[in-house]
Structures are given as structure tokens and as C-alpha cells.
Amino acid sequence: MWQLPHENSTKINVDGAWKPGTTEEALAARTGTILVMERGYQNVVFESDALQIVIALRSHSIDRSVIGPVVEDTKSLLTQITGEDFTHIRRTANGVAHHLARFTLHIGDSLYWFEEPPDFIYDVLYEDCNS
């Protein structure tokens, strides 16, 4: 079940659903990190349903896998954010991020929403908060 972030913190859910695969999940994590930096957020909890990416980003070892360059770049960016944490959530609790990522397939571009979600996602948002 999706949970509110702690007081004085921001939660960012990332998902690479536009194309299944670890590389896309790693790119989504990097994009989310850049977005947080551009907006000047601190005390950020990132959530992803890609366990391999979460483990890679939390590791202190250099990632020498195919996705290593993206992971290492993201880890470097994360050092510039105070109070960051990357956590794993079940896919069933990341439905909103998944649906939004899939939606971008139809429009061919990345989109970001702050504060208020788009109308078409309310049903999935309700499911994430109550499952």
C-alpha cells in the first residue's frame, strides 16, 4: 500500500514502464533524481518497483553491469541531495507511477505532475492508497 511521505519530506515514485527492462527503470530513477535536483528538493524518498535498481543505487560498490554507467551517474547525483533514500515497493503499490509512465507512450514525451494528479489517474490512485 502506498503511504504518505514523512513530514517535511517529498516522495518521488519512478517507473520505467514505457518499455519493460532494467535499463528503462535505471533511466527513470536517473530522471527522477534530476527532477528533484532541478526543483531543489531535499529529504526525498524515492520509490521504485525495480528491486535490482534499488539495490544497485544503495550499493557502495561500483556497478560494472550493462546499466552501470546510468546507475553510477545517478548515485553521483544523489550525493547532492540531502536526506535522500531509495526504497523498493511492490508493483501493486506503484500503480500510479506505472500508469503515468505508460501514458507517456501515447503522447511520446515525458510529463510531470506536482500537487494535483491528472483526472484520469484517480481510480488507480485510490487503489494504490487502499490496497
HELIX and SHEET records of a PDB file:
HELIX    1   1 THR A   22  ARG A   39  1                                  18    
HELIX    2   2 LEU A   51  ARG A   58  1                                   8    
HELIX    3   3 GLY A   68  LEU A   78  1                                  11    
HELIX    4   4 ARG A   91  ALA A   93  5                                   3    
HELIX    5   5 GLY A   95  ILE A  107  1                                  13    
HELIX    6   6 ASP A  119  ILE A  121  5                                   3    
HELIX    7   7 TYR A  122  ASN A  130  1                                   9    
SHEET    1   A 3 THR A  10  VAL A  14  0                                        
SHEET    2   A 3 VAL A  44  SER A  48  1                                        
SHEET    3   A 3 ASP A  85  HIS A  88  1                                        
END                                                                             
